[in-house]
Amino acid sequence: GLDKVATVVPNGSDAPATLLSQCSPEVIRLYDSADVIIVKGQGNYESLEGECGNSFFLLRVKCNVGATMLKSEVGCAVIKQNLPRTSGGL
């Protein structure tokens, strides 16, 4: 039902996650201009974590690798704000 309250856009890639380098021009334009981005799924978390943008990840932890990355437990539902990587300092 998410499409009833938000615009859901396919990323334009056959990859199992969102790789910005493979996304359609429309997705890049929307990504760069969005006030807030909601990113669904662990695969998209793994590919977009640390990218720029005011985004929030919604996912269920599916494996031990994801649990370690998210400091959570397998099976837990997670909402996490994206914190872009920095090039140094604090």
PDB file of N, CA, C and O in Angstrom:
ATOM      1  N   GLY A   1       0.784  -1.204   0.000  1.00  0.00           N
ATOM      2  CA  GLY A   1       0.000   0.000   0.000  1.00  0.00           C
ATOM      3  C   GLY A   1       0.831   1.276   0.000  1.00  0.00           C
ATOM      4  O   GLY A   1       0.273   2.373   0.013  1.00  0.00           O
ATOM      5  N   LEU A   2       2.166   1.150  -0.015  1.00  0.00           N
ATOM      6  CA  LEU A   2       3.021   2.339   0.009  1.00  0.00           C
ATOM      7  C   LEU A   2       2.744   3.252  -1.175  1.00  0.00           C
ATOM      8  O   LEU A   2       2.843   4.473  -1.061  1.00  0.00           O
ATOM      9  N   ASP A   3       2.397   2.656  -2.315  1.00  0.00           N
ATOM     10  CA  ASP A   3       2.120   3.454  -3.517  1.00  0.00           C
ATOM     11  C   ASP A   3       0.876   4.330  -3.385  1.00  0.00           C
ATOM     12  O   ASP A   3       0.646   5.204  -4.221  1.00  0.00           O
ATOM     13  N   LYS A   4       0.087   4.110  -2.362  1.00  0.00           N
ATOM     14  CA  LYS A   4      -1.107   4.928  -2.137  1.00  0.00           C
ATOM     15  C   LYS A   4      -0.766   6.264  -1.466  1.00  0.00           C
ATOM     16  O   LYS A   4      -1.543   7.215  -1.543  1.00  0.00           O
ATOM     17  N   VAL A   5       0.402   6.333  -0.804  1.00  0.00           N
ATOM     18  CA  VAL A   5       0.771   7.548  -0.078  1.00  0.00           C
ATOM     19  C   VAL A   5       2.101   8.144  -0.529  1.00  0.00           C
ATOM     20  O   VAL A   5       2.510   9.196  -0.039  1.00  0.00           O
ATOM     21  N   ALA A   6       2.777   7.471  -1.462  1.00  0.00           N
ATOM     22  CA  ALA A   6       4.087   7.951  -1.916  1.00  0.00           C
ATOM     23  C   ALA A   6       4.295   7.553  -3.368  1.00  0.00           C
ATOM     24  O   ALA A   6       3.628   6.652  -3.878  1.00  0.00           O
ATOM     25  N   THR A   7       5.210   8.221  -4.015  1.00  0.00           N
ATOM     26  CA  THR A   7       5.590   7.850  -5.375  1.00  0.00           C
ATOM     27  C   THR A   7       6.636   6.750  -5.294  1.00  0.00           C
ATOM     28  O   THR A   7       7.698   6.942  -4.702  1.00  0.00           O
ATOM     29  N   VAL A   8       6.343   5.606  -5.885  1.00  0.00           N
ATOM     30  CA  VAL A   8       7.261   4.479  -5.912  1.00  0.00           C
ATOM     31  C   VAL A   8       7.822   4.407  -7.324  1.00  0.00           C
ATOM     32  O   VAL A   8       7.069   4.299  -8.291  1.00  0.00           O
ATOM     33  N   VAL A   9       9.152   4.467  -7.441  1.00  0.00           N
ATOM     34  CA  VAL A   9       9.790   4.517  -8.750  1.00  0.00           C
ATOM     35  C   VAL A   9      10.776   3.356  -8.867  1.00  0.00           C
ATOM     36  O   VAL A   9      11.654   3.215  -8.015  1.00  0.00           O
ATOM     37  N   PRO A  10      10.651   2.514  -9.913  1.00  0.00           N
ATOM     38  CA  PRO A  10      11.664   1.473 -10.131  1.00  0.00           C
ATOM     39  C   PRO A  10      13.008   2.138 -10.417  1.00  0.00           C
ATOM     40  O   PRO A  10      13.056   3.218 -11.006  1.00  0.00           O
ATOM     41  N   ASN A  11      14.097   1.495 -10.001  1.00  0.00           N
ATOM     42  CA  ASN A  11      15.399   2.139 -10.151  1.00  0.00           C
ATOM     43  C   ASN A  11      15.992   2.046 -11.552  1.00  0.00           C
ATOM     44  O   ASN A  11      17.001   2.692 -11.835  1.00  0.00           O
ATOM     45  N   GLY A  12      15.389   1.259 -12.428  1.00  0.00           N
ATOM     46  CA  GLY A  12      15.877   1.184 -13.806  1.00  0.00           C
ATOM     47  C   GLY A  12      17.022   0.209 -14.012  1.00  0.00           C
ATOM     48  O   GLY A  12      17.611   0.164 -15.092  1.00  0.00           O
ATOM     49  N   SER A  13      17.341  -0.571 -12.991  1.00  0.00           N
ATOM     50  CA  SER A  13      18.455  -1.512 -13.073  1.00  0.00           C
ATOM     51  C   SER A  13      17.966  -2.919 -12.771  1.00  0.00           C
ATOM     52  O   SER A  13      16.972  -3.100 -12.069  1.00  0.00           O
ATOM     53  N   ASP A  14      18.670  -3.920 -13.305  1.00  0.00           N
ATOM     54  CA  ASP A  14      18.343  -5.315 -13.010  1.00  0.00           C
ATOM     55  C   ASP A  14      19.082  -5.826 -11.774  1.00  0.00           C
ATOM     56  O   ASP A  14      18.882  -6.970 -11.365  1.00  0.00           O
ATOM     57  N   ALA A  15      19.926  -4.997 -11.181  1.00  0.00           N
ATOM     58  CA  ALA A  15      20.684  -5.404  -9.990  1.00  0.00           C
ATOM     59  C   ALA A  15      19.709  -5.672  -8.838  1.00  0.00           C
ATOM     60  O   ALA A  15      18.632  -5.078  -8.788  1.00  0.00           O
ATOM     61  N   PRO A  16      20.083  -6.564  -7.913  1.00  0.00           N
ATOM     62  CA  PRO A  16      19.197  -6.868  -6.781  1.00  0.00           C
ATOM     63  C   PRO A  16      19.200  -5.781  -5.703  1.00  0.00           C
ATOM     64  O   PRO A  16      18.582  -5.948  -4.652  1.00  0.00           O
ATOM     65  N   ALA A  17      19.882  -4.688  -5.955  1.00  0.00           N
ATOM     66  CA  ALA A  17      19.927  -3.553  -5.033  1.00  0.00           C
ATOM     67  C   ALA A  17      20.022  -2.289  -5.888  1.00  0.00           C
ATOM     68  O   ALA A  17      20.146  -2.368  -7.110  1.00  0.00           O
ATOM     69  N   THR A  18      19.963  -1.133  -5.246  1.00  0.00           N
ATOM     70  CA  THR A  18      20.042   0.123  -5.983  1.00  0.00           C
ATOM     71  C   THR A  18      21.493   0.577  -6.061  1.00  0.00           C
ATOM     72  O   THR A  18      22.084   1.012  -5.072  1.00  0.00           O
ATOM     73  N   LEU A  19      22.051   0.465  -7.265  1.00  0.00           N
ATOM     74  CA  LEU A  19      23.398   0.943  -7.542  1.00  0.00           C
ATOM     75  C   LEU A  19      23.231   2.227  -8.334  1.00  0.00           C
ATOM     76  O   LEU A  19      22.849   2.190  -9.504  1.00  0.00           O
ATOM     77  N   LEU A  20      23.514   3.360  -7.710  1.00  0.00           N
ATOM     78  CA  LEU A  20      23.245   4.644  -8.362  1.00  0.00           C
ATOM     79  C   LEU A  20      23.897   4.748  -9.731  1.00  0.00           C
ATOM     80  O   LEU A  20      23.350   5.394 -10.625  1.00  0.00           O
ATOM     81  N   SER A  21      25.052   4.128  -9.912  1.00  0.00           N
ATOM     82  CA  SER A  21      25.736   4.179 -11.206  1.00  0.00           C
ATOM     83  C   SER A  21      24.964   3.459 -12.305  1.00  0.00           C
ATOM     84  O   SER A  21      25.243   3.661 -13.487  1.00  0.00           O
ATOM     85  N   GLN A  22      23.996   2.623 -11.934  1.00  0.00           N
ATOM     86  CA  GLN A  22      23.211   1.868 -12.916  1.00  0.00           C
ATOM     87  C   GLN A  22      21.760   2.336 -13.008  1.00  0.00           C
ATOM     88  O   GLN A  22      20.974   1.761 -13.760  1.00  0.00           O
ATOM     89  N   CYS A  23      21.402   3.359 -12.261  1.00  0.00           N
ATOM     90  CA  CYS A  23      20.014   3.827 -12.228  1.00  0.00           C
ATOM     91  C   CYS A  23      19.690   4.686 -13.441  1.00  0.00           C
ATOM     92  O   CYS A  23      20.571   5.261 -14.079  1.00  0.00           O
ATOM     93  N   SER A  24      18.403   4.751 -13.734  1.00  0.00           N
ATOM     94  CA  SER A  24      17.927   5.565 -14.849  1.00  0.00           C
ATOM     95  C   SER A  24      18.130   7.049 -14.547  1.00  0.00           C
ATOM     96  O   SER A  24      18.205   7.436 -13.380  1.00  0.00           O
ATOM     97  N   PRO A  25      18.219   7.880 -15.582  1.00  0.00           N
ATOM     98  CA  PRO A  25      18.336   9.329 -15.368  1.00  0.00           C
ATOM     99  C   PRO A  25      17.180   9.886 -14.525  1.00  0.00           C
ATOM    100  O   PRO A  25      17.380  10.806 -13.731  1.00  0.00           O
ATOM    101  N   GLU A  26      15.976   9.334 -14.694  1.00  0.00           N
ATOM    102  CA  GLU A  26      14.828   9.793 -13.904  1.00  0.00           C
ATOM    103  C   GLU A  26      15.066   9.547 -12.413  1.00  0.00           C
ATOM    104  O   GLU A  26      14.797  10.419 -11.587  1.00  0.00           O
ATOM    105  N   VAL A  27      15.568   8.367 -12.072  1.00  0.00           N
ATOM    106  CA  VAL A  27      15.817   8.038 -10.670  1.00  0.00           C
ATOM    107  C   VAL A  27      16.905   8.946 -10.092  1.00  0.00           C
ATOM    108  O   VAL A  27      16.774   9.419  -8.964  1.00  0.00           O
ATOM    109  N   ILE A  28      17.960   9.190 -10.839  1.00  0.00           N
ATOM    110  CA  ILE A  28      19.035  10.071 -10.363  1.00  0.00           C
ATOM    111  C   ILE A  28      18.491  11.481 -10.130  1.00  0.00           C
ATOM    112  O   ILE A  28      18.815  12.116  -9.127  1.00  0.00           O
ATOM    113  N   ARG A  29      17.668  11.966 -11.051  1.00  0.00           N
ATOM    114  CA  ARG A  29      17.076  13.296 -10.907  1.00  0.00           C
ATOM    115  C   ARG A  29      16.202  13.356  -9.655  1.00  0.00           C
ATOM    116  O   ARG A  29      16.304  14.302  -8.874  1.00  0.00           O
ATOM    117  N   LEU A  30      15.356  12.365  -9.463  1.00  0.00           N
ATOM    118  CA  LEU A  30      14.488  12.322  -8.284  1.00  0.00           C
ATOM    119  C   LEU A  30      15.302  12.184  -7.003  1.00  0.00           C
ATOM    120  O   LEU A  30      15.013  12.845  -6.006  1.00  0.00           O
ATOM    121  N   TYR A  31      16.300  11.341  -7.030  1.00  0.00           N
ATOM    122  CA  TYR A  31      17.160  11.123  -5.858  1.00  0.00           C
ATOM    123  C   TYR A  31      17.846  12.428  -5.448  1.00  0.00           C
ATOM    124  O   TYR A  31      17.872  12.785  -4.271  1.00  0.00           O
ATOM    125  N   ASP A  32      18.398  13.130  -6.435  1.00  0.00           N
ATOM    126  CA  ASP A  32      19.131  14.373  -6.155  1.00  0.00           C
ATOM    127  C   ASP A  32      18.222  15.515  -5.704  1.00  0.00           C
ATOM    128  O   ASP A  32      18.679  16.428  -5.015  1.00  0.00           O
ATOM    129  N   SER A  33      16.951  15.477  -6.080  1.00  0.00           N
ATOM    130  CA  SER A  33      16.065  16.603  -5.772  1.00  0.00           C
ATOM    131  C   SER A  33      15.080  16.327  -4.632  1.00  0.00           C
ATOM    132  O   SER A  33      14.354  17.231  -4.218  1.00  0.00           O
ATOM    133  N   ALA A  34      15.045  15.105  -4.124  1.00  0.00           N
ATOM    134  CA  ALA A  34      14.073  14.742  -3.087  1.00  0.00           C
ATOM    135  C   ALA A  34      14.412  15.363  -1.742  1.00  0.00           C
ATOM    136  O   ALA A  34      15.579  15.457  -1.362  1.00  0.00           O
ATOM    137  N   ASP A  35      13.375  15.784  -1.026  1.00  0.00           N
ATOM    138  CA  ASP A  35      13.559  16.280   0.338  1.00  0.00           C
ATOM    139  C   ASP A  35      13.861  15.126   1.288  1.00  0.00           C
ATOM    140  O   ASP A  35      14.701  15.254   2.178  1.00  0.00           O
ATOM    141  N   VAL A  36      13.174  13.996   1.099  1.00  0.00           N
ATOM    142  CA  VAL A  36      13.360  12.806   1.925  1.00  0.00           C
ATOM    143  C   VAL A  36      13.221  11.590   1.021  1.00  0.00           C
ATOM    144  O   VAL A  36      12.359  11.554   0.143  1.00  0.00           O
ATOM    145  N   ILE A  37      14.070  10.600   1.239  1.00  0.00           N
ATOM    146  CA  ILE A  37      14.028   9.357   0.476  1.00  0.00           C
ATOM    147  C   ILE A  37      13.816   8.215   1.458  1.00  0.00           C
ATOM    148  O   ILE A  37      14.533   8.105   2.453  1.00  0.00           O
ATOM    149  N   ILE A  38      12.833   7.364   1.181  1.00  0.00           N
ATOM    150  CA  ILE A  38      12.614   6.166   1.980  1.00  0.00           C
ATOM    151  C   ILE A  38      13.129   4.992   1.160  1.00  0.00           C
ATOM    152  O   ILE A  38      12.652   4.735   0.055  1.00  0.00           O
ATOM    153  N   VAL A  39      14.097   4.290   1.705  1.00  0.00           N
ATOM    154  CA  VAL A  39      14.752   3.178   1.020  1.00  0.00           C
ATOM    155  C   VAL A  39      14.311   1.881   1.684  1.00  0.00           C
ATOM    156  O   VAL A  39      14.496   1.703   2.888  1.00  0.00           O
ATOM    157  N   LYS A  40      13.726   0.971   0.899  1.00  0.00           N
ATOM    158  CA  LYS A  40      13.179  -0.267   1.449  1.00  0.00           C
ATOM    159  C   LYS A  40      14.097  -1.448   1.154  1.00  0.00           C
ATOM    160  O   LYS A  40      14.568  -1.615   0.028  1.00  0.00           O
ATOM    161  N   GLY A  41      14.343  -2.252   2.160  1.00  0.00           N
ATOM    162  CA  GLY A  41      15.018  -3.530   1.990  1.00  0.00           C
ATOM    163  C   GLY A  41      16.498  -3.534   2.342  1.00  0.00           C
ATOM    164  O   GLY A  41      17.198  -2.530   2.203  1.00  0.00           O
ATOM    165  N   GLN A  42      16.957  -4.707   2.806  1.00  0.00           N
ATOM    166  CA  GLN A  42      18.348  -4.856   3.231  1.00  0.00           C
ATOM    167  C   GLN A  42      19.324  -4.691   2.081  1.00  0.00           C
ATOM    168  O   GLN A  42      20.386  -4.098   2.267  1.00  0.00           O
ATOM    169  N   GLY A  43      19.000  -5.195   0.904  1.00  0.00           N
ATOM    170  CA  GLY A  43      19.892  -5.047  -0.252  1.00  0.00           C
ATOM    171  C   GLY A  43      20.118  -3.584  -0.591  1.00  0.00           C
ATOM    172  O   GLY A  43      21.242  -3.174  -0.881  1.00  0.00           O
ATOM    173  N   ASN A  44      19.051  -2.798  -0.554  1.00  0.00           N
ATOM    174  CA  ASN A  44      19.186  -1.367  -0.819  1.00  0.00           C
ATOM    175  C   ASN A  44      19.958  -0.672   0.303  1.00  0.00           C
ATOM    176  O   ASN A  44      20.688   0.286   0.047  1.00  0.00           O
ATOM    177  N   TYR A  45      19.804  -1.140   1.529  1.00  0.00           N
ATOM    178  CA  TYR A  45      20.618  -0.598   2.624  1.00  0.00           C
ATOM    179  C   TYR A  45      22.096  -0.836   2.328  1.00  0.00           C
ATOM    180  O   TYR A  45      22.915   0.074   2.453  1.00  0.00           O
ATOM    181  N   GLU A  46      22.430  -2.058   1.937  1.00  0.00           N
ATOM    182  CA  GLU A  46      23.824  -2.405   1.697  1.00  0.00           C
ATOM    183  C   GLU A  46      24.429  -1.591   0.553  1.00  0.00           C
ATOM    184  O   GLU A  46      25.620  -1.282   0.580  1.00  0.00           O
ATOM    185  N   SER A  47      23.623  -1.243  -0.449  1.00  0.00           N
ATOM    186  CA  SER A  47      24.171  -0.508  -1.591  1.00  0.00           C
ATOM    187  C   SER A  47      24.113   1.007  -1.430  1.00  0.00           C
ATOM    188  O   SER A  47      24.876   1.717  -2.086  1.00  0.00           O
ATOM    189  N   LEU A  48      23.231   1.520  -0.577  1.00  0.00           N
ATOM    190  CA  LEU A  48      23.065   2.978  -0.461  1.00  0.00           C
ATOM    191  C   LEU A  48      23.525   3.558   0.871  1.00  0.00           C
ATOM    192  O   LEU A  48      23.581   4.779   1.022  1.00  0.00           O
ATOM    193  N   GLU A  49      23.852   2.714   1.829  1.00  0.00           N
ATOM    194  CA  GLU A  49      24.314   3.208   3.125  1.00  0.00           C
ATOM    195  C   GLU A  49      25.541   4.083   2.908  1.00  0.00           C
ATOM    196  O   GLU A  49      26.506   3.673   2.263  1.00  0.00           O
ATOM    197  N   GLY A  50      25.490   5.284   3.453  1.00  0.00           N
ATOM    198  CA  GLY A  50      26.614   6.203   3.330  1.00  0.00           C
ATOM    199  C   GLY A  50      26.547   7.130   2.132  1.00  0.00           C
ATOM    200  O   GLY A  50      27.364   8.044   2.023  1.00  0.00           O
ATOM    201  N   GLU A  51      25.595   6.922   1.226  1.00  0.00           N
ATOM    202  CA  GLU A  51      25.430   7.842   0.096  1.00  0.00           C
ATOM    203  C   GLU A  51      24.813   9.138   0.603  1.00  0.00           C
ATOM    204  O   GLU A  51      24.174   9.165   1.655  1.00  0.00           O
ATOM    205  N   CYS A  52      25.008  10.192  -0.141  1.00  0.00           N
ATOM    206  CA  CYS A  52      24.413  11.478   0.229  1.00  0.00           C
ATOM    207  C   CYS A  52      22.900  11.400   0.080  1.00  0.00           C
ATOM    208  O   CYS A  52      22.374  10.543  -0.631  1.00  0.00           O
ATOM    209  N   GLY A  53      22.221  12.292   0.751  1.00  0.00           N
ATOM    210  CA  GLY A  53      20.769  12.342   0.652  1.00  0.00           C
ATOM    211  C   GLY A  53      20.124  12.189   2.010  1.00  0.00           C
ATOM    212  O   GLY A  53      20.635  11.484   2.880  1.00  0.00           O
ATOM    213  N   ASN A  54      19.007  12.850   2.183  1.00  0.00           N
ATOM    214  CA  ASN A  54      18.254  12.751   3.421  1.00  0.00           C
ATOM    215  C   ASN A  54      17.373  11.522   3.314  1.00  0.00           C
ATOM    216  O   ASN A  54      16.216  11.617   2.903  1.00  0.00           O
ATOM    217  N   SER A  55      17.914  10.367   3.682  1.00  0.00           N
ATOM    218  CA  SER A  55      17.183   9.130   3.480  1.00  0.00           C
ATOM    219  C   SER A  55      17.064   8.319   4.765  1.00  0.00           C
ATOM    220  O   SER A  55      17.850   8.451   5.703  1.00  0.00           O
ATOM    221  N   PHE A  56      16.046   7.483   4.754  1.00  0.00           N
ATOM    222  CA  PHE A  56      15.770   6.582   5.861  1.00  0.00           C
ATOM    223  C   PHE A  56      15.595   5.182   5.297  1.00  0.00           C
ATOM    224  O   PHE A  56      14.910   4.990   4.292  1.00  0.00           O
ATOM    225  N   PHE A  57      16.216   4.208   5.946  1.00  0.00           N
ATOM    226  CA  PHE A  57      16.121   2.812   5.528  1.00  0.00           C
ATOM    227  C   PHE A  57      15.058   2.105   6.345  1.00  0.00           C
ATOM    228  O   PHE A  57      15.020   2.229   7.569  1.00  0.00           O
ATOM    229  N   LEU A  58      14.196   1.364   5.668  1.00  0.00           N
ATOM    230  CA  LEU A  58      13.182   0.522   6.306  1.00  0.00           C
ATOM    231  C   LEU A  58      13.466  -0.903   5.860  1.00  0.00           C
ATOM    232  O   LEU A  58      13.426  -1.195   4.664  1.00  0.00           O
ATOM    233  N   LEU A  59      13.749  -1.787   6.796  1.00  0.00           N
ATOM    234  CA  LEU A  59      14.092  -3.150   6.398  1.00  0.00           C
ATOM    235  C   LEU A  59      13.916  -4.126   7.542  1.00  0.00           C
ATOM    236  O   LEU A  59      13.804  -3.747   8.708  1.00  0.00           O
ATOM    237  N   ARG A  60      13.897  -5.383   7.171  1.00  0.00           N
ATOM    238  CA  ARG A  60      13.940  -6.466   8.149  1.00  0.00           C
ATOM    239  C   ARG A  60      15.302  -7.131   7.966  1.00  0.00           C
ATOM    240  O   ARG A  60      15.683  -7.477   6.848  1.00  0.00           O
ATOM    241  N   VAL A  61      16.028  -7.309   9.058  1.00  0.00           N
ATOM    242  CA  VAL A  61      17.356  -7.915   9.004  1.00  0.00           C
ATOM    243  C   VAL A  61      17.202  -9.384   8.625  1.00  0.00           C
ATOM    244  O   VAL A  61      16.478 -10.134   9.281  1.00  0.00           O
ATOM    245  N   LYS A  62      17.901  -9.790   7.544  1.00  0.00           N
ATOM    246  CA  LYS A  62      17.705 -11.134   7.006  1.00  0.00           C
ATOM    247  C   LYS A  62      18.874 -12.085   7.238  1.00  0.00           C
ATOM    248  O   LYS A  62      18.726 -13.292   7.050  1.00  0.00           O
ATOM    249  N   CYS A  63      20.035 -11.565   7.643  1.00  0.00           N
ATOM    250  CA  CYS A  63      21.181 -12.453   7.793  1.00  0.00           C
ATOM    251  C   CYS A  63      22.145 -11.901   8.841  1.00  0.00           C
ATOM    252  O   CYS A  63      22.013 -10.762   9.290  1.00  0.00           O
ATOM    253  N   ASN A  64      23.113 -12.729   9.220  1.00  0.00           N
ATOM    254  CA  ASN A  64      24.082 -12.327  10.237  1.00  0.00           C
ATOM    255  C   ASN A  64      24.941 -11.145   9.786  1.00  0.00           C
ATOM    256  O   ASN A  64      25.303 -10.302  10.606  1.00  0.00           O
ATOM    257  N   VAL A  65      25.273 -11.071   8.498  1.00  0.00           N
ATOM    258  CA  VAL A  65      26.059  -9.940   7.990  1.00  0.00           C
ATOM    259  C   VAL A  65      25.281  -8.642   8.197  1.00  0.00           C
ATOM    260  O   VAL A  65      25.831  -7.656   8.688  1.00  0.00           O
ATOM    261  N   GLY A  66      23.998  -8.643   7.823  1.00  0.00           N
ATOM    262  CA  GLY A  66      23.151  -7.470   8.023  1.00  0.00           C
ATOM    263  C   GLY A  66      22.990  -7.146   9.494  1.00  0.00           C
ATOM    264  O   GLY A  66      22.990  -5.976   9.875  1.00  0.00           O
ATOM    265  N   ALA A  67      22.853  -8.164  10.322  1.00  0.00           N
ATOM    266  CA  ALA A  67      22.712  -7.948  11.764  1.00  0.00           C
ATOM    267  C   ALA A  67      23.951  -7.263  12.331  1.00  0.00           C
ATOM    268  O   ALA A  67      23.846  -6.368  13.170  1.00  0.00           O
ATOM    269  N   THR A  68      25.110  -7.682  11.873  1.00  0.00           N
ATOM    270  CA  THR A  68      26.358  -7.064  12.330  1.00  0.00           C
ATOM    271  C   THR A  68      26.445  -5.622  11.849  1.00  0.00           C
ATOM    272  O   THR A  68      26.791  -4.732  12.626  1.00  0.00           O
ATOM    273  N   MET A  69      26.135  -5.379  10.577  1.00  0.00           N
ATOM    274  CA  MET A  69      26.199  -4.028  10.025  1.00  0.00           C
ATOM    275  C   MET A  69      25.266  -3.081  10.769  1.00  0.00           C
ATOM    276  O   MET A  69      25.608  -1.924  11.017  1.00  0.00           O
ATOM    277  N   LEU A  70      24.089  -3.579  11.122  1.00  0.00           N
ATOM    278  CA  LEU A  70      23.054  -2.745  11.733  1.00  0.00           C
ATOM    279  C   LEU A  70      23.034  -2.825  13.258  1.00  0.00           C
ATOM    280  O   LEU A  70      22.200  -2.195  13.908  1.00  0.00           O
ATOM    281  N   LYS A  71      23.946  -3.594  13.814  1.00  0.00           N
ATOM    282  CA  LYS A  71      23.979  -3.792  15.275  1.00  0.00           C
ATOM    283  C   LYS A  71      22.602  -4.200  15.782  1.00  0.00           C
ATOM    284  O   LYS A  71      22.057  -3.606  16.713  1.00  0.00           O
ATOM    285  N   SER A  72      22.061  -5.224  15.145  1.00  0.00           N
ATOM    286  CA  SER A  72      20.715  -5.693  15.443  1.00  0.00           C
ATOM    287  C   SER A  72      20.727  -7.212  15.449  1.00  0.00           C
ATOM    288  O   SER A  72      21.791  -7.831  15.477  1.00  0.00           O
ATOM    289  N   GLU A  73      19.548  -7.810  15.423  1.00  0.00           N
ATOM    290  CA  GLU A  73      19.421  -9.261  15.368  1.00  0.00           C
ATOM    291  C   GLU A  73      18.663  -9.669  14.126  1.00  0.00           C
ATOM    292  O   GLU A  73      17.814  -8.923  13.638  1.00  0.00           O
ATOM    293  N   VAL A  74      18.966 -10.855  13.606  1.00  0.00           N
ATOM    294  CA  VAL A  74      18.250 -11.389  12.451  1.00  0.00           C
ATOM    295  C   VAL A  74      16.767 -11.443  12.785  1.00  0.00           C
ATOM    296  O   VAL A  74      16.375 -11.919  13.850  1.00  0.00           O
ATOM    297  N   GLY A  75      15.942 -10.947  11.856  1.00  0.00           N
ATOM    298  CA  GLY A  75      14.499 -10.945  12.029  1.00  0.00           C
ATOM    299  C   GLY A  75      13.932  -9.635  12.529  1.00  0.00           C
ATOM    300  O   GLY A  75      12.727  -9.407  12.430  1.00  0.00           O
ATOM    301  N   CYS A  76      14.774  -8.773  13.063  1.00  0.00           N
ATOM    302  CA  CYS A  76      14.296  -7.487  13.597  1.00  0.00           C
ATOM    303  C   CYS A  76      13.937  -6.531  12.463  1.00  0.00           C
ATOM    304  O   CYS A  76      14.577  -6.522  11.411  1.00  0.00           O
ATOM    305  N   ALA A  77      12.903  -5.731  12.698  1.00  0.00           N
ATOM    306  CA  ALA A  77      12.556  -4.644  11.780  1.00  0.00           C
ATOM    307  C   ALA A  77      13.393  -3.435  12.192  1.00  0.00           C
ATOM    308  O   ALA A  77      13.552  -3.157  13.381  1.00  0.00           O
ATOM    309  N   VAL A  78      13.926  -2.718  11.199  1.00  0.00           N
ATOM    310  CA  VAL A  78      14.830  -1.603  11.469  1.00  0.00           C
ATOM    311  C   VAL A  78      14.400  -0.377  10.675  1.00  0.00           C
ATOM    312  O   VAL A  78      14.038  -0.480   9.503  1.00  0.00           O
ATOM    313  N   ILE A  79      14.444   0.765  11.312  1.00  0.00           N
ATOM    314  CA  ILE A  79      14.341   2.069  10.659  1.00  0.00           C
ATOM    315  C   ILE A  79      15.621   2.799  11.030  1.00  0.00           C
ATOM    316  O   ILE A  79      15.912   2.984  12.212  1.00  0.00           O
ATOM    317  N   LYS A  80      16.390   3.217  10.024  1.00  0.00           N
ATOM    318  CA  LYS A  80      17.687   3.836  10.289  1.00  0.00           C
ATOM    319  C   LYS A  80      17.871   5.047   9.386  1.00  0.00           C
ATOM    320  O   LYS A  80      17.634   4.976   8.180  1.00  0.00           O
ATOM    321  N   GLN A  81      18.289   6.147   9.974  1.00  0.00           N
ATOM    322  CA  GLN A  81      18.583   7.335   9.172  1.00  0.00           C
ATOM    323  C   GLN A  81      19.947   7.164   8.529  1.00  0.00           C
ATOM    324  O   GLN A  81      20.893   6.696   9.163  1.00  0.00           O
ATOM    325  N   ASN A  82      20.039   7.549   7.258  1.00  0.00           N
ATOM    326  CA  ASN A  82      21.299   7.474   6.535  1.00  0.00           C
ATOM    327  C   ASN A  82      22.251   8.533   7.053  1.00  0.00           C
ATOM    328  O   ASN A  82      21.888   9.705   7.152  1.00  0.00           O
ATOM    329  N   LEU A  83      23.449   8.133   7.379  1.00  0.00           N
ATOM    330  CA  LEU A  83      24.490   9.058   7.799  1.00  0.00           C
ATOM    331  C   LEU A  83      25.615   8.975   6.775  1.00  0.00           C
ATOM    332  O   LEU A  83      26.403   8.029   6.802  1.00  0.00           O
ATOM    333  N   PRO A  84      25.703   9.965   5.861  1.00  0.00           N
ATOM    334  CA  PRO A  84      26.731   9.911   4.817  1.00  0.00           C
ATOM    335  C   PRO A  84      28.127   9.795   5.394  1.00  0.00           C
ATOM    336  O   PRO A  84      28.429  10.353   6.449  1.00  0.00           O
ATOM    337  N   ARG A  85      28.975   9.061   4.685  1.00  0.00           N
ATOM    338  CA  ARG A  85      30.375   8.917   5.084  1.00  0.00           C
ATOM    339  C   ARG A  85      31.072  10.268   4.965  1.00  0.00           C
ATOM    340  O   ARG A  85      30.724  11.086   4.114  1.00  0.00           O
ATOM    341  N   THR A  86      32.033  10.484   5.807  1.00  0.00           N
ATOM    342  CA  THR A  86      32.832  11.710   5.715  1.00  0.00           C
ATOM    343  C   THR A  86      34.239  11.345   5.290  1.00  0.00           C
ATOM    344  O   THR A  86      34.662  10.196   5.419  1.00  0.00           O
ATOM    345  N   SER A  87      34.954  12.324   4.787  1.00  0.00           N
ATOM    346  CA  SER A  87      36.299  12.037   4.285  1.00  0.00           C
ATOM    347  C   SER A  87      37.366  12.209   5.358  1.00  0.00           C
ATOM    348  O   SER A  87      38.556  12.108   5.058  1.00  0.00           O
ATOM    349  N   GLY A  88      36.977  12.459   6.570  1.00  0.00           N
ATOM    350  CA  GLY A  88      37.956  12.591   7.643  1.00  0.00           C
ATOM    351  C   GLY A  88      37.363  13.359   8.806  1.00  0.00           C
ATOM    352  O   GLY A  88      36.210  13.789   8.756  1.00  0.00           O
ATOM    353  N   GLY A  89      38.147  13.526   9.841  1.00  0.00           N
ATOM    354  CA  GLY A  89      37.666  14.265  11.005  1.00  0.00           C
ATOM    355  C   GLY A  89      36.663  13.469  11.805  1.00  0.00           C
ATOM    356  O   GLY A  89      36.647  12.239  11.757  1.00  0.00           O
ATOM    357  N   LEU A  90      35.829  14.174  12.540  1.00  0.00           N
ATOM    358  CA  LEU A  90      34.835  13.513  13.385  1.00  0.00           C
ATOM    359  C   LEU A  90      33.619  13.080  12.627  1.00  0.00           C
ATOM    360  O   LEU A  90      32.699  12.509  13.212  1.00  0.00           O
TER     361      LEU A  90
END
